[in-house]
Amino acid sequence: MATDKYSHFEISRQSGRITTGVLAAYLLLELLVEAGDFIGLARVSQGPLVYGISRITQTGVGHVFLTLATTCTLLFLWDRLRRALKDVKSVLWYVVLALMALMVCDMLLMLPPETSSLMDSIQHPTRFTTFANHFRSVSSGLQTLLRLGLSISLIVKYRGRILAYGCSDIVCTVLSAVGMGAFYSYLVMSGVSFLSGALSFGVVLFRYALGVIPIIFMRRTMVYTHVRNADAEGDI
């Protein structure tokens, strides 16, 4: 079957269950990261839940654990897509490999707990954190371009669930850019500080949703081997 006829990628039932479990772990870890950033910047009043999250996210050990765990789960999911593309003999797996390499570089730069909290890293940046921030900015731009190129290629070459994944990634990227532009316009017009605006519940939830929706659609491109119809019941 020609690659432009594929509507999904086939994986074994065991691989599907493992991938679904990793996806669930990634969603929870990413939510914990967002909550930790919110608490660290907003100085939320302490309570049992807030204290527990703060202990995990605002300490050196917790920072390293979250960075490793979140990145490794995301890398696993991207690697599943890479292998799926390689199985159907698509050169797009090289694009995914380049994305994964940039993610690993980002992770290595985020590991050293230079400061005790996110707020400290903003107020008292070191040479390393300044370099890391610049590198991550460039890396983020490259990853965005690679993902857009990948998504457009998937839309052109495939259909069904794979096409839906490509569309979701492009839509979320566009919404993120539009949302960021609207956010900065709001700050300029209202005079609200960046931190005050960025820490509103709506902004945090919006950012989290746009980050995880494409990953969920990516997982949906992979169905059990016995499923032969893209419209058949999937495994997620």
BELGICOR-V573396 format. One record per pair of residues at least 12 apart in sequence whose C-alpha atoms are under 7 Angstrom apart, sorted by the first residue. I is the first residue (numbers start at 1). J is the second residue. If there is no record, write none. Layout:
i->I j->J
i->I j->J
This chain:
i->3 j->88
i->3 j->157
i->4 j->157
i->4 j->158
i->5 j->158
i->5 j->159
i->6 j->158
i->6 j->159
i->7 j->158
i->7 j->159
i->7 j->160
i->7 j->161
i->7 j->162
i->7 j->230
i->8 j->160
i->8 j->161
i->8 j->162
i->8 j->221
i->8 j->222
i->8 j->223
i->8 j->230
i->9 j->84
i->9 j->221
i->9 j->222
i->9 j->223
i->10 j->222
i->10 j->223
i->10 j->224
i->10 j->225
i->11 j->222
i->11 j->223
i->11 j->224
i->11 j->225
i->12 j->224
i->12 j->225
i->13 j->224
i->16 j->223
i->16 j->224
i->19 j->77
i->22 j->73
i->26 j->70
i->26 j->73
i->26 j->74
i->27 j->212
i->29 j->70
i->30 j->70
i->36 j->53
i->36 j->54
i->36 j->57
i->37 j->118
i->38 j->199
i->39 j->54
i->40 j->58
i->40 j->117
i->40 j->118
i->40 j->119
i->41 j->118
i->41 j->119
i->42 j->199
i->58 j->116
i->58 j->117
i->59 j->116
i->59 j->117
i->60 j->113
i->60 j->116
i->63 j->113
i->64 j->111
i->67 j->107
i->67 j->110
i->67 j->111
i->71 j->107
i->75 j->100
i->78 j->96
i->82 j->96
i->82 j->97
i->92 j->150
i->95 j->146
i->95 j->150
i->99 j->143
i->99 j->146
i->102 j->139
i->106 j->136
i->109 j->132
i->148 j->170
i->151 j->166
i->151 j->167
i->151 j->169
i->151 j->170
i->152 j->166
i->154 j->166
i->155 j->167
i->160 j->230
i->161 j->220
i->161 j->221
i->161 j->230
i->162 j->221
i->165 j->214
i->165 j->217
i->165 j->218
i->168 j->214
i->169 j->214
i->172 j->210
i->176 j->210
i->220 j->236
i->223 j->235
